[in-house]
Amino acid sequence: MAVIVNPVTFPGQDIYSVKDTKVKKIVAVGFDNKMDAKDKRNELSKDIWEKWKKKDEKDRGPKPLPYIVVKGEDHPKHRLYTRNGEKN
């Protein structure tokens, strides 16, 4: 899967990104607005959510989130390392 680069209003700003939860890789970068990143996440998750909606309510469980919005490298509170000292 290729990384999708979003044109930003502030050049060089990567405030938010979209991450694939299965392979733990960033799939879309360059969002300066969290709502834009969420729109991209919803667009990428649309097919999986359609399959989830078709299942019976008793059998489907919680709504799957195959993609999540994470802080980008230019975010003021971006952490390079986790609590365990492992690289993020």
N, CA, C and O atoms as a CHARMM CRD file, in Angstrom:
* protein
*
  352
    1    1 MET  N      0.83600  -1.16400   0.00000 PROA 1      0.00000
    2    1 MET  CA     0.00000   0.00000   0.00000 PROA 1      0.00000
    3    1 MET  C      0.89000   1.23900   0.00000 PROA 1      0.00000
    4    1 MET  O      1.84800   1.31500   0.77000 PROA 1      0.00000
    5    2 ALA  N      0.58900   2.18400  -0.83600 PROA 2      0.00000
    6    2 ALA  CA     1.39400   3.39900  -0.95800 PROA 2      0.00000
    7    2 ALA  C      0.96500   4.42600   0.08400 PROA 2      0.00000
    8    2 ALA  O     -0.18200   4.43600   0.53100 PROA 2      0.00000
    9    3 VAL  N      1.88400   5.27100   0.45600 PROA 3      0.00000
   10    3 VAL  CA     1.59700   6.35400   1.38600 PROA 3      0.00000
   11    3 VAL  C      0.92300   7.47600   0.61800 PROA 3      0.00000
   12    3 VAL  O      1.41300   7.89600  -0.43100 PROA 3      0.00000
   13    4 ILE  N     -0.19300   7.96300   1.13100 PROA 4      0.00000
   14    4 ILE  CA    -0.94100   9.04100   0.50700 PROA 4      0.00000
   15    4 ILE  C     -0.46700  10.35500   1.11500 PROA 4      0.00000
   16    4 ILE  O     -0.52400  10.53500   2.33100 PROA 4      0.00000
   17    5 VAL  N     -0.00500  11.26000   0.28300 PROA 5      0.00000
   18    5 VAL  CA     0.47400  12.55300   0.76700 PROA 5      0.00000
   19    5 VAL  C     -0.61300  13.58500   0.51200 PROA 5      0.00000
   20    5 VAL  O     -1.06500  13.75800  -0.62000 PROA 5      0.00000
   21    6 ASN  N     -1.02900  14.26900   1.57200 PROA 6      0.00000
   22    6 ASN  CA    -2.06800  15.26900   1.49700 PROA 6      0.00000
   23    6 ASN  C     -1.42800  16.64900   1.36800 PROA 6      0.00000
   24    6 ASN  O     -0.52800  16.97400   2.14200 PROA 6      0.00000
   25    7 PRO  N     -1.86800  17.47200   0.41000 PROA 7      0.00000
   26    7 PRO  CA    -1.30700  18.82700   0.33600 PROA 7      0.00000
   27    7 PRO  C     -1.75400  19.64000   1.55600 PROA 7      0.00000
   28    7 PRO  O     -2.94200  19.68500   1.87400 PROA 7      0.00000
   29    8 VAL  N     -0.81000  20.27200   2.22700 PROA 8      0.00000
   30    8 VAL  CA    -1.11700  20.99300   3.45600 PROA 8      0.00000
   31    8 VAL  C     -1.15700  22.49000   3.20900 PROA 8      0.00000
   32    8 VAL  O     -0.56600  22.98700   2.25000 PROA 8      0.00000
   33    9 THR  N     -1.85900  23.20600   4.07800 PROA 9      0.00000
   34    9 THR  CA    -1.93600  24.65500   3.93400 PROA 9      0.00000
   35    9 THR  C     -0.68700  25.33300   4.46900 PROA 9      0.00000
   36    9 THR  O     -0.34400  26.43100   4.03100 PROA 9      0.00000
   37   10 PHE  N      0.00200  24.69000   5.41300 PROA 10     0.00000
   38   10 PHE  CA     1.27100  25.19000   5.91800 PROA 10     0.00000
   39   10 PHE  C      2.35700  24.23600   5.43500 PROA 10     0.00000
   40   10 PHE  O      2.50400  23.14700   5.99000 PROA 10     0.00000
   41   11 PRO  N      3.11700  24.61700   4.41900 PROA 11     0.00000
   42   11 PRO  CA     4.12600  23.69600   3.87200 PROA 11     0.00000
   43   11 PRO  C      5.08900  23.19400   4.94400 PROA 11     0.00000
   44   11 PRO  O      5.57700  23.96000   5.77400 PROA 11     0.00000
   45   12 GLY  N      5.34600  21.90900   4.90600 PROA 12     0.00000
   46   12 GLY  CA     6.28100  21.31000   5.85400 PROA 12     0.00000
   47   12 GLY  C      5.64800  20.91400   7.17200 PROA 12     0.00000
   48   12 GLY  O      6.36000  20.47700   8.07600 PROA 12     0.00000
   49   13 GLN  N      4.33900  21.05100   7.31800 PROA 13     0.00000
   50   13 GLN  CA     3.67200  20.71200   8.56600 PROA 13     0.00000
   51   13 GLN  C      2.97800  19.36600   8.45300 PROA 13     0.00000
   52   13 GLN  O      2.09800  19.18400   7.61100 PROA 13     0.00000
   53   14 ASP  N      3.36800  18.43400   9.29000 PROA 14     0.00000
   54   14 ASP  CA     2.73000  17.12100   9.36500 PROA 14     0.00000
   55   14 ASP  C      2.19200  16.98600  10.78900 PROA 14     0.00000
   56   14 ASP  O      2.80300  16.33000  11.63100 PROA 14     0.00000
   57   15 ILE  N      1.03900  17.61600  11.05100 PROA 15     0.00000
   58   15 ILE  CA     0.48100  17.64200  12.39900 PROA 15     0.00000
   59   15 ILE  C     -0.20900  16.31300  12.72300 PROA 15     0.00000
   60   15 ILE  O     -0.03300  15.77400  13.81600 PROA 15     0.00000
   61   16 TYR  N     -0.99700  15.78200  11.77700 PROA 16     0.00000
   62   16 TYR  CA    -1.71100  14.51900  11.99000 PROA 16     0.00000
   63   16 TYR  C     -1.45400  13.57200  10.82400 PROA 16     0.00000
   64   16 TYR  O     -1.21700  14.00300   9.69600 PROA 16     0.00000
   65   17 SER  N     -1.50400  12.26300  11.11800 PROA 17     0.00000
   66   17 SER  CA    -1.33400  11.22000  10.10800 PROA 17     0.00000
   67   17 SER  C     -2.38100  10.13700  10.34700 PROA 17     0.00000
   68   17 SER  O     -3.00200  10.08300  11.40800 PROA 17     0.00000
   69   18 VAL  N     -2.56800   9.27800   9.35400 PROA 18     0.00000
   70   18 VAL  CA    -3.49400   8.14600   9.46900 PROA 18     0.00000
   71   18 VAL  C     -2.65700   6.87800   9.46500 PROA 18     0.00000
   72   18 VAL  O     -1.79400   6.69200   8.60800 PROA 18     0.00000
   73   19 LYS  N     -2.92600   5.99900  10.44400 PROA 19     0.00000
   74   19 LYS  CA    -2.12700   4.78800  10.63700 PROA 19     0.00000
   75   19 LYS  C     -2.99100   3.54600  10.46500 PROA 19     0.00000
   76   19 LYS  O     -4.12600   3.50300  10.94000 PROA 19     0.00000
   77   20 ASP  N     -2.45300   2.53600   9.78500 PROA 20     0.00000
   78   20 ASP  CA    -3.12000   1.23800   9.62600 PROA 20     0.00000
   79   20 ASP  C     -2.85300   0.43300  10.89500 PROA 20     0.00000
   80   20 ASP  O     -1.69600   0.23700  11.26700 PROA 20     0.00000
   81   21 THR  N     -3.90400  -0.03400  11.56200 PROA 21     0.00000
   82   21 THR  CA    -3.73400  -0.72300  12.83600 PROA 21     0.00000
   83   21 THR  C     -3.25400  -2.16200  12.67800 PROA 21     0.00000
   84   21 THR  O     -2.68400  -2.72400  13.61400 PROA 21     0.00000
   85   22 LYS  N     -3.47000  -2.76600  11.52000 PROA 22     0.00000
   86   22 LYS  CA    -3.04100  -4.15900  11.34700 PROA 22     0.00000
   87   22 LYS  C     -1.53500  -4.27100  11.13400 PROA 22     0.00000
   88   22 LYS  O     -0.88300  -5.11200  11.75200 PROA 22     0.00000
   89   23 VAL  N     -0.98500  -3.43600  10.27100 PROA 23     0.00000
   90   23 VAL  CA     0.43900  -3.51000   9.97500 PROA 23     0.00000
   91   23 VAL  C      1.24100  -2.45200  10.72300 PROA 23     0.00000
   92   23 VAL  O      2.46900  -2.42400  10.64400 PROA 23     0.00000
   93   24 LYS  N      0.53600  -1.57400  11.45500 PROA 24     0.00000
   94   24 LYS  CA     1.16100  -0.51700  12.26200 PROA 24     0.00000
   95   24 LYS  C      2.08000   0.38500  11.44000 PROA 24     0.00000
   96   24 LYS  O      3.19300   0.70600  11.85700 PROA 24     0.00000
   97   25 LYS  N      1.59400   0.78700  10.26500 PROA 25     0.00000
   98   25 LYS  CA     2.33700   1.68200   9.37900 PROA 25     0.00000
   99   25 LYS  C      1.48600   2.90900   9.07100 PROA 25     0.00000
  100   25 LYS  O      0.25700   2.83300   9.04500 PROA 25     0.00000
  101   26 ILE  N      2.14300   4.02800   8.84100 PROA 26     0.00000
  102   26 ILE  CA     1.46100   5.25300   8.44700 PROA 26     0.00000
  103   26 ILE  C      1.07600   5.12300   6.97200 PROA 26     0.00000
  104   26 ILE  O      1.91600   4.79700   6.13300 PROA 26     0.00000
  105   27 VAL  N     -0.20500   5.38000   6.65600 PROA 27     0.00000
  106   27 VAL  CA    -0.67400   5.24200   5.27800 PROA 27     0.00000
  107   27 VAL  C     -1.01700   6.58300   4.64200 PROA 27     0.00000
  108   27 VAL  O     -1.08600   6.66700   3.41500 PROA 27     0.00000
  109   28 ALA  N     -1.23500   7.63500   5.43000 PROA 28     0.00000
  110   28 ALA  CA    -1.51900   8.96800   4.89300 PROA 28     0.00000
  111   28 ALA  C     -0.87800  10.00200   5.80400 PROA 28     0.00000
  112   28 ALA  O     -1.03200   9.93600   7.02400 PROA 28     0.00000
  113   29 VAL  N     -0.16700  10.94800   5.22800 PROA 29     0.00000
  114   29 VAL  CA     0.54700  11.95800   6.01800 PROA 29     0.00000
  115   29 VAL  C      0.20900  13.36000   5.52000 PROA 29     0.00000
  116   29 VAL  O     -0.35300  13.53300   4.43800 PROA 29     0.00000
  117   30 GLY  N      0.56400  14.35400   6.33200 PROA 30     0.00000
  118   30 GLY  CA     0.47600  15.74100   5.89000 PROA 30     0.00000
  119   30 GLY  C     -0.81900  16.44700   6.20200 PROA 30     0.00000
  120   30 GLY  O     -1.19200  17.37200   5.47900 PROA 30     0.00000
  121   31 PHE  N     -1.51700  16.05600   7.24000 PROA 31     0.00000
  122   31 PHE  CA    -2.75700  16.72800   7.60600 PROA 31     0.00000
  123   31 PHE  C     -2.46500  17.77200   8.67700 PROA 31     0.00000
  124   31 PHE  O     -1.84600  17.46300   9.69500 PROA 31     0.00000
  125   32 ASP  N     -2.90600  19.00300   8.45100 PROA 32     0.00000
  126   32 ASP  CA    -2.71300  20.04300   9.45700 PROA 32     0.00000
  127   32 ASP  C     -3.96900  20.23400  10.29400 PROA 32     0.00000
  128   32 ASP  O     -3.98100  21.04800  11.21700 PROA 32     0.00000
  129   33 ASN  N     -5.01500  19.49800   9.98400 PROA 33     0.00000
  130   33 ASN  CA    -6.28800  19.60300  10.67900 PROA 33     0.00000
  131   33 ASN  C     -6.74900  18.18700  11.03900 PROA 33     0.00000
  132   33 ASN  O     -6.72700  17.29700  10.18900 PROA 33     0.00000
  133   34 LYS  N     -7.16200  17.97500  12.27500 PROA 34     0.00000
  134   34 LYS  CA    -7.56200  16.63800  12.71400 PROA 34     0.00000
  135   34 LYS  C     -8.81600  16.15400  11.98000 PROA 34     0.00000
  136   34 LYS  O     -8.94500  14.96300  11.70000 PROA 34     0.00000
  137   35 MET  N     -9.73100  17.06200  11.66900 PROA 35     0.00000
  138   35 MET  CA   -10.95100  16.65800  10.96700 PROA 35     0.00000
  139   35 MET  C    -10.64100  16.16600   9.55000 PROA 35     0.00000
  140   35 MET  O    -11.29200  15.24100   9.06400 PROA 35     0.00000
  141   36 ASP  N     -9.66700  16.76600   8.89100 PROA 36     0.00000
  142   36 ASP  CA    -9.26400  16.28400   7.56200 PROA 36     0.00000
  143   36 ASP  C     -8.68400  14.87800   7.65200 PROA 36     0.00000
  144   36 ASP  O     -8.93900  14.03600   6.79100 PROA 36     0.00000
  145   37 ALA  N     -7.91000  14.63500   8.68900 PROA 37     0.00000
  146   37 ALA  CA    -7.34500  13.30000   8.89800 PROA 37     0.00000
  147   37 ALA  C     -8.44400  12.28900   9.19500 PROA 37     0.00000
  148   37 ALA  O     -8.38300  11.15200   8.72900 PROA 37     0.00000
  149   38 LYS  N     -9.45100  12.69600   9.96900 PROA 38     0.00000
  150   38 LYS  CA   -10.56600  11.78900  10.26500 PROA 38     0.00000
  151   38 LYS  C    -11.38800  11.50000   9.01000 PROA 38     0.00000
  152   38 LYS  O    -11.86500  10.38000   8.82800 PROA 38     0.00000
  153   39 ASP  N    -11.55700  12.49800   8.14500 PROA 39     0.00000
  154   39 ASP  CA   -12.26800  12.27000   6.88500 PROA 39     0.00000
  155   39 ASP  C    -11.53400  11.24600   6.02500 PROA 39     0.00000
  156   39 ASP  O    -12.16200  10.38100   5.41300 PROA 39     0.00000
  157   40 LYS  N    -10.20500  11.34300   5.97700 PROA 40     0.00000
  158   40 LYS  CA    -9.41000  10.38300   5.21500 PROA 40     0.00000
  159   40 LYS  C     -9.50900   8.98900   5.83700 PROA 40     0.00000
  160   40 LYS  O     -9.61200   7.99300   5.12100 PROA 40     0.00000
  161   41 ARG  N     -9.47900   8.92000   7.19000 PROA 41     0.00000
  162   41 ARG  CA    -9.63500   7.64300   7.88100 PROA 41     0.00000
  163   41 ARG  C    -10.98700   7.01700   7.54100 PROA 41     0.00000
  164   41 ARG  O    -11.07000   5.81600   7.28100 PROA 41     0.00000
  165   42 ASN  N    -12.04600   7.83100   7.54400 PROA 42     0.00000
  166   42 ASN  CA   -13.38000   7.32200   7.22600 PROA 42     0.00000
  167   42 ASN  C    -13.45500   6.83500   5.78000 PROA 42     0.00000
  168   42 ASN  O    -14.09900   5.82600   5.49400 PROA 42     0.00000
  169   43 GLU  N    -12.80100   7.54500   4.88000 PROA 43     0.00000
  170   43 GLU  CA   -12.78400   7.14400   3.48000 PROA 43     0.00000
  171   43 GLU  C    -12.06700   5.80100   3.29500 PROA 43     0.00000
  172   43 GLU  O    -12.52700   4.95100   2.53200 PROA 43     0.00000
  173   44 LEU  N    -10.95100   5.61500   3.98800 PROA 44     0.00000
  174   44 LEU  CA   -10.20000   4.36200   3.89600 PROA 44     0.00000
  175   44 LEU  C    -10.95400   3.20000   4.55900 PROA 44     0.00000
  176   44 LEU  O    -10.82600   2.05400   4.12700 PROA 44     0.00000
  177   45 SER  N    -11.72800   3.49000   5.59300 PROA 45     0.00000
  178   45 SER  CA   -12.43400   2.45100   6.34900 PROA 45     0.00000
  179   45 SER  C    -13.81700   2.13300   5.79200 PROA 45     0.00000
  180   45 SER  O    -14.48400   1.22900   6.29400 PROA 45     0.00000
  181   46 LYS  N    -14.25400   2.84600   4.78000 PROA 46     0.00000
  182   46 LYS  CA   -15.63000   2.73800   4.28000 PROA 46     0.00000
  183   46 LYS  C    -16.01900   1.30900   3.91200 PROA 46     0.00000
  184   46 LYS  O    -17.10400   0.85700   4.27600 PROA 46     0.00000
  185   47 ASP  N    -15.15100   0.58700   3.19300 PROA 47     0.00000
  186   47 ASP  CA   -15.48100  -0.77200   2.75200 PROA 47     0.00000
  187   47 ASP  C    -15.66100  -1.72500   3.92800 PROA 47     0.00000
  188   47 ASP  O    -16.57900  -2.54400   3.93500 PROA 47     0.00000
  189   48 ILE  N    -14.79400  -1.61700   4.90700 PROA 48     0.00000
  190   48 ILE  CA   -14.87400  -2.49700   6.07800 PROA 48     0.00000
  191   48 ILE  C    -16.11800  -2.18600   6.89700 PROA 48     0.00000
  192   48 ILE  O    -16.75700  -3.09200   7.43300 PROA 48     0.00000
  193   49 TRP  N    -16.46300  -0.89900   6.99200 PROA 49     0.00000
  194   49 TRP  CA   -17.66000  -0.52300   7.75000 PROA 49     0.00000
  195   49 TRP  C    -18.93700  -0.97500   7.04600 PROA 49     0.00000
  196   49 TRP  O    -19.92500  -1.29600   7.70500 PROA 49     0.00000
  197   50 GLU  N    -18.92500  -1.00300   5.69800 PROA 50     0.00000
  198   50 GLU  CA   -20.09200  -1.49400   4.95700 PROA 50     0.00000
  199   50 GLU  C    -20.31400  -2.98400   5.24300 PROA 50     0.00000
  200   50 GLU  O    -21.45000  -3.41300   5.44400 PROA 50     0.00000
  201   51 LYS  N    -19.23700  -3.76900   5.26100 PROA 51     0.00000
  202   51 LYS  CA   -19.35400  -5.19300   5.59400 PROA 51     0.00000
  203   51 LYS  C    -19.85300  -5.37200   7.02100 PROA 51     0.00000
  204   51 LYS  O    -20.65700  -6.26100   7.29900 PROA 51     0.00000
  205   52 TRP  N    -19.36900  -4.51900   7.92700 PROA 52     0.00000
  206   52 TRP  CA   -19.76900  -4.59400   9.33300 PROA 52     0.00000
  207   52 TRP  C    -21.25600  -4.28400   9.49200 PROA 52     0.00000
  208   52 TRP  O    -21.93700  -4.92800  10.29100 PROA 52     0.00000
  209   53 LYS  N    -21.77100  -3.30200   8.73900 PROA 53     0.00000
  210   53 LYS  CA   -23.19000  -2.92600   8.83200 PROA 53     0.00000
  211   53 LYS  C    -24.10600  -4.04100   8.33200 PROA 53     0.00000
  212   53 LYS  O    -25.23000  -4.18200   8.81400 PROA 53     0.00000
  213   54 LYS  N    -23.62900  -4.84100   7.36100 PROA 54     0.00000
  214   54 LYS  CA   -24.46000  -5.89100   6.78300 PROA 54     0.00000
  215   54 LYS  C    -24.65900  -7.06700   7.73400 PROA 54     0.00000
  216   54 LYS  O    -25.61700  -7.82300   7.57600 PROA 54     0.00000
  217   55 LYS  N    -23.77800  -7.23600   8.71500 PROA 55     0.00000
  218   55 LYS  CA   -23.90800  -8.33700   9.66500 PROA 55     0.00000
  219   55 LYS  C    -25.09200  -8.10500  10.59300 PROA 55     0.00000
  220   55 LYS  O    -25.53500  -6.97300  10.78700 PROA 55     0.00000
  221   56 ASP  N    -25.59700  -9.19900  11.16300 PROA 56     0.00000
  222   56 ASP  CA   -26.69100  -9.11500  12.12800 PROA 56     0.00000
  223   56 ASP  C    -26.19500  -8.38400  13.38100 PROA 56     0.00000
  224   56 ASP  O    -25.04500  -8.56200  13.78400 PROA 56     0.00000
  225   57 GLU  N    -27.04200  -7.57600  13.98900 PROA 57     0.00000
  226   57 GLU  CA   -26.63800  -6.76500  15.14100 PROA 57     0.00000
  227   57 GLU  C    -26.09600  -7.59500  16.29800 PROA 57     0.00000
  228   57 GLU  O    -25.21200  -7.13600  17.02100 PROA 57     0.00000
  229   58 LYS  N    -26.60500  -8.79500  16.48300 PROA 58     0.00000
  230   58 LYS  CA   -26.14000  -9.65000  17.57600 PROA 58     0.00000
  231   58 LYS  C    -24.72900 -10.17900  17.32200 PROA 58     0.00000
  232   58 LYS  O    -23.96400 -10.40000  18.26100 PROA 58     0.00000
  233   59 ASP  N    -24.39200 -10.37700  16.05300 PROA 59     0.00000
  234   59 ASP  CA   -23.12100 -11.01000  15.70000 PROA 59     0.00000
  235   59 ASP  C    -21.99500 -10.03500  15.36900 PROA 59     0.00000
  236   59 ASP  O    -20.83800 -10.44900  15.30100 PROA 59     0.00000
  237   60 ARG  N    -22.29500  -8.76100  15.16400 PROA 60     0.00000
  238   60 ARG  CA   -21.26300  -7.88400  14.62100 PROA 60     0.00000
  239   60 ARG  C    -20.28200  -7.30000  15.63000 PROA 60     0.00000
  240   60 ARG  O    -19.16000  -6.98300  15.23600 PROA 60     0.00000
  241   61 GLY  N    -20.62000  -7.14300  16.86800 PROA 61     0.00000
  242   61 GLY  CA   -19.68100  -6.63900  17.86600 PROA 61     0.00000
  243   61 GLY  C    -19.41700  -5.15500  17.70000 PROA 61     0.00000
  244   61 GLY  O    -20.18900  -4.46100  17.03800 PROA 61     0.00000
  245   62 PRO  N    -18.33100  -4.65400  18.29400 PROA 62     0.00000
  246   62 PRO  CA   -18.03400  -3.22100  18.20400 PROA 62     0.00000
  247   62 PRO  C    -17.57100  -2.82400  16.79300 PROA 62     0.00000
  248   62 PRO  O    -17.07800  -3.65700  16.03200 PROA 62     0.00000
  249   63 LYS  N    -17.73700  -1.55800  16.46800 PROA 63     0.00000
  250   63 LYS  CA   -17.35500  -1.05400  15.15200 PROA 63     0.00000
  251   63 LYS  C    -15.83900  -1.16100  14.97900 PROA 63     0.00000
  252   63 LYS  O    -15.09000  -0.67800  15.82800 PROA 63     0.00000
  253   64 PRO  N    -15.37600  -1.78400  13.89600 PROA 64     0.00000
  254   64 PRO  CA   -13.93300  -1.93200  13.69000 PROA 64     0.00000
  255   64 PRO  C    -13.28300  -0.60600  13.29200 PROA 64     0.00000
  256   64 PRO  O    -13.87900   0.20100  12.57900 PROA 64     0.00000
  257   65 LEU  N    -12.07500  -0.39900  13.75500 PROA 65     0.00000
  258   65 LEU  CA   -11.29400   0.78200  13.38600 PROA 65     0.00000
  259   65 LEU  C     -9.98000   0.32000  12.75800 PROA 65     0.00000
  260   65 LEU  O     -8.96400   0.24100  13.44800 PROA 65     0.00000
  261   66 PRO  N     -9.98900   0.01100  11.44500 PROA 66     0.00000
  262   66 PRO  CA    -8.76600  -0.45900  10.80000 PROA 66     0.00000
  263   66 PRO  C     -7.72500   0.64100  10.62200 PROA 66     0.00000
  264   66 PRO  O     -6.54200   0.35200  10.44800 PROA 66     0.00000
  265   67 TYR  N     -8.15600   1.89400  10.66300 PROA 67     0.00000
  266   67 TYR  CA    -7.24500   3.03100  10.53600 PROA 67     0.00000
  267   67 TYR  C     -7.52700   4.00300  11.67800 PROA 67     0.00000
  268   67 TYR  O     -8.68200   4.21200  12.05000 PROA 67     0.00000
  269   68 ILE  N     -6.47500   4.59300  12.23100 PROA 68     0.00000
  270   68 ILE  CA    -6.62900   5.55800  13.31200 PROA 68     0.00000
  271   68 ILE  C     -5.84200   6.83000  12.98600 PROA 68     0.00000
  272   68 ILE  O     -4.90700   6.81500  12.18400 PROA 68     0.00000
  273   69 VAL  N     -6.24500   7.92800  13.63000 PROA 69     0.00000
  274   69 VAL  CA    -5.55200   9.20000  13.47100 PROA 69     0.00000
  275   69 VAL  C     -4.51200   9.30900  14.58200 PROA 69     0.00000
  276   69 VAL  O     -4.83300   9.13300  15.75700 PROA 69     0.00000
  277   70 VAL  N     -3.26300   9.60100  14.21000 PROA 70     0.00000
  278   70 VAL  CA    -2.17400   9.73700  15.17500 PROA 70     0.00000
  279   70 VAL  C     -1.50500  11.09600  14.98400 PROA 70     0.00000
  280   70 VAL  O     -1.68700  11.75600  13.96100 PROA 70     0.00000
  281   71 LYS  N     -0.73600  11.49500  15.97900 PROA 71     0.00000
  282   71 LYS  CA     0.00200  12.75400  15.89400 PROA 71     0.00000
  283   71 LYS  C      1.15200  12.59900  14.90200 PROA 71     0.00000
  284   71 LYS  O      1.86600  11.59600  14.91800 PROA 71     0.00000
  285   72 GLY  N      1.32200  13.59300  14.04600 PROA 72     0.00000
  286   72 GLY  CA     2.40600  13.57700  13.08000 PROA 72     0.00000
  287   72 GLY  C      3.71100  14.04900  13.69300 PROA 72     0.00000
  288   72 GLY  O      3.76900  14.40600  14.87000 PROA 72     0.00000
  289   73 GLU  N      4.75200  14.04400  12.88300 PROA 73     0.00000
  290   73 GLU  CA     6.07800  14.41200  13.37200 PROA 73     0.00000
  291   73 GLU  C      6.17600  15.88200  13.76100 PROA 73     0.00000
  292   73 GLU  O      6.98900  16.22600  14.61900 PROA 73     0.00000
  293   74 ASP  N      5.38000  16.75700  13.16400 PROA 74     0.00000
  294   74 ASP  CA     5.42600  18.18400  13.47300 PROA 74     0.00000
  295   74 ASP  C      4.43600  18.59000  14.56000 PROA 74     0.00000
  296   74 ASP  O      4.32100  19.77500  14.87600 PROA 74     0.00000
  297   75 HSD  N      3.71800  17.62400  15.13800 PROA 75     0.00000
  298   75 HSD  CA     2.77400  17.93300  16.21100 PROA 75     0.00000
  299   75 HSD  C      3.55000  18.36400  17.45700 PROA 75     0.00000
  300   75 HSD  O      4.58800  17.77800  17.76600 PROA 75     0.00000
  301   76 PRO  N      3.06000  19.38400  18.18000 PROA 76     0.00000
  302   76 PRO  CA     3.79800  19.85600  19.36300 PROA 76     0.00000
  303   76 PRO  C      4.01600  18.79000  20.43600 PROA 76     0.00000
  304   76 PRO  O      4.99500  18.86000  21.18000 PROA 76     0.00000
  305   77 LYS  N      3.12700  17.81300  20.52500 PROA 77     0.00000
  306   77 LYS  CA     3.25100  16.78000  21.55800 PROA 77     0.00000
  307   77 LYS  C      3.62700  15.41500  20.99100 PROA 77     0.00000
  308   77 LYS  O      3.35200  14.38700  21.61000 PROA 77     0.00000
  309   78 HSD  N      4.25200  15.40100  19.82300 PROA 78     0.00000
  310   78 HSD  CA     4.69200  14.13800  19.19600 PROA 78     0.00000
  311   78 HSD  C      5.82600  13.52700  20.01300 PROA 78     0.00000
  312   78 HSD  O      6.77200  14.21700  20.39100 PROA 78     0.00000
  313   79 ARG  N      5.72200  12.22300  20.28200 PROA 79     0.00000
  314   79 ARG  CA     6.75700  11.49900  21.02300 PROA 79     0.00000
  315   79 ARG  C      7.43100  10.52700  20.08800 PROA 79     0.00000
  316   79 ARG  O      6.77100   9.80100  19.34400 PROA 79     0.00000
  317   80 LEU  N      8.73600  10.51400  20.12600 PROA 80     0.00000
  318   80 LEU  CA     9.48700   9.58900  19.29200 PROA 80     0.00000
  319   80 LEU  C      9.55200   8.21100  19.93000 PROA 80     0.00000
  320   80 LEU  O      9.58900   7.19900  19.23000 PROA 80     0.00000
  321   81 TYR  N      9.56500   8.17200  21.26300 PROA 81     0.00000
  322   81 TYR  CA     9.67400   6.90200  21.97400 PROA 81     0.00000
  323   81 TYR  C      8.45000   6.66700  22.84800 PROA 81     0.00000
  324   81 TYR  O      7.81300   7.61600  23.30400 PROA 81     0.00000
  325   82 THR  N      8.12500   5.39700  23.07900 PROA 82     0.00000
  326   82 THR  CA     7.00900   5.03200  23.94300 PROA 82     0.00000
  327   82 THR  C      7.49000   4.97400  25.39400 PROA 82     0.00000
  328   82 THR  O      8.65700   5.24600  25.67500 PROA 82     0.00000
  329   83 ARG  N      6.59700   4.62300  26.30400 PROA 83     0.00000
  330   83 ARG  CA     6.95100   4.53500  27.70900 PROA 83     0.00000
  331   83 ARG  C      8.00400   3.46600  27.98800 PROA 83     0.00000
  332   83 ARG  O      8.81100   3.60400  28.90700 PROA 83     0.00000
  333   84 ASN  N      7.98900   2.40300  27.18900 PROA 84     0.00000
  334   84 ASN  CA     8.93500   1.30000  27.37400 PROA 84     0.00000
  335   84 ASN  C     10.30400   1.59800  26.79200 PROA 84     0.00000
  336   84 ASN  O     11.21200   0.77600  26.90900 PROA 84     0.00000
  337   85 GLY  N     10.47200   2.75500  26.16900 PROA 85     0.00000
  338   85 GLY  CA    11.74800   3.09900  25.56600 PROA 85     0.00000
  339   85 GLY  C     11.90000   2.58500  24.15300 PROA 85     0.00000
  340   85 GLY  O     12.96200   2.74700  23.55100 PROA 85     0.00000
  341   86 GLU  N     10.84800   1.95700  23.59900 PROA 86     0.00000
  342   86 GLU  CA    10.90700   1.47000  22.22800 PROA 86     0.00000
  343   86 GLU  C     10.58600   2.59600  21.27500 PROA 86     0.00000
  344   86 GLU  O      9.79700   3.48600  21.59300 PROA 86     0.00000
  345   87 LYS  N     11.20100   2.55700  20.10000 PROA 87     0.00000
  346   87 LYS  CA    10.94300   3.59600  19.11100 PROA 87     0.00000
  347   87 LYS  C      9.54000   3.43700  18.56100 PROA 87     0.00000
  348   87 LYS  O      9.11400   2.32600  18.24700 PROA 87     0.00000
  349   88 ASN  N      8.82500   4.53500  18.44400 PROA 88     0.00000
  350   88 ASN  CA     7.44700   4.55500  17.99200 PROA 88     0.00000
  351   88 ASN  C      7.33400   4.33300  16.50400 PROA 88     0.00000
  352   88 ASN  O      6.22800   4.32200  15.96300 PROA 88     0.00000
